[in-house]
Amino acid sequence: MMKPGIAGIAGILLSLIAPAYVAAQASIRDGAVQDWTSLKATMMKISEAMPEDRFGYRATPAERTWGEQILHVAEANVNQMGRLGPKAWRPSST
């Protein structure tokens, strides 16, 4: 009986570890999508609470306007979701 070489041992280890790694990645992705969906609903409520004619409101001259801040958060979320890979879908505007 031949003893498995380093390549054989590495192959065995990889076959044992790979499914767990793939499952962990899916879990992270699914958790991120779930969090994003919840935060999207919250951001929509926040943005809808401000009358449209007040989206230019700026608390101080150095700060973003209300509308700019909403866009900043939306863009950051789109960028973060894009890191999940090519299978992540782009969020809808509705």
C-alpha positions in Angstrom: 0.0 0.0 0.0 1.4 3.4 -1.0 1.4 6.3 1.4 -0.2 9.5 0.1 2.3 12.2 -0.8 2.0 15.8 0.1 -0.1 16.5 -3.0 -2.4 13.7 -2.0 -2.8 15.0 1.6 -3.3 18.5 0.3 -6.0 17.2 -2.0 -7.8 15.3 0.8 -7.6 18.4 3.0 -8.9 20.6 0.3 -11.8 18.3 -0.4 -12.7 18.4 3.3 -12.3 22.2 3.7 -13.7 23.5 0.4 -17.4 22.7 1.1 -17.2 24.4 4.5 -15.5 27.5 2.9 -18.2 27.7 0.2 -20.9 27.4 2.8 -19.3 30.1 4.9 -19.1 32.4 1.9 -22.7 31.8 1.1 -23.7 32.5 4.7 -21.7 35.8 4.7 -23.3 36.8 1.4 -26.8 35.9 2.5 -26.3 37.8 5.8 -25.1 40.9 4.0 -28.0 40.8 1.6 -30.5 40.4 4.5 -28.8 43.3 6.4 -28.8 45.5 3.2 -32.5 44.8 2.6 -33.4 45.8 6.1 -31.2 48.9 6.0 -32.6 49.8 2.6 -36.1 49.9 4.0 -35.0 52.1 6.9 -33.2 54.5 4.6 -36.3 54.7 2.4 -38.4 55.6 5.4 -35.8 58.2 6.5 -35.7 59.8 3.1 -39.4 59.8 2.6 -39.8 61.6 6.0 -38.1 64.7 4.6 -40.3 66.8 2.3 -38.9 66.9 -1.2 -38.4 70.6 -1.1 -36.1 70.2 1.9 -33.6 67.8 0.4 -31.2 70.8 0.0 -31.2 71.3 3.8 -27.7 71.6 5.2 -27.2 71.6 9.0 -23.9 73.5 8.7 -22.1 74.9 5.6 -19.5 72.2 5.8 -21.9 69.2 5.8 -23.6 67.4 2.9 -27.2 68.4 2.1 -29.9 65.9 3.2 -30.2 64.7 -0.4 -26.4 64.3 -0.7 -26.2 62.3 2.4 -29.0 59.9 1.2 -27.1 59.5 -2.1 -23.8 58.9 -0.2 -25.3 56.1 1.8 -27.0 54.5 -1.3 -23.8 54.6 -3.3 -21.8 53.2 -0.4 -24.2 50.3 -0.2 -24.1 49.6 -3.9 -20.3 49.5 -3.7 -20.4 47.2 -0.7 -22.9 44.8 -2.3 -20.7 44.7 -5.5 -18.0 43.1 -3.4 -20.1 40.0 -3.0 -19.2 39.0 -6.6 -20.8 39.1 -10.0 -23.9 37.2 -8.8 -24.9 40.1 -6.5 -27.8 42.0 -8.0 -27.9 45.8 -8.2 -30.5 47.2 -5.8 -33.6 48.7 -7.4 -34.5 52.3 -6.9 -37.9 51.4 -5.7 
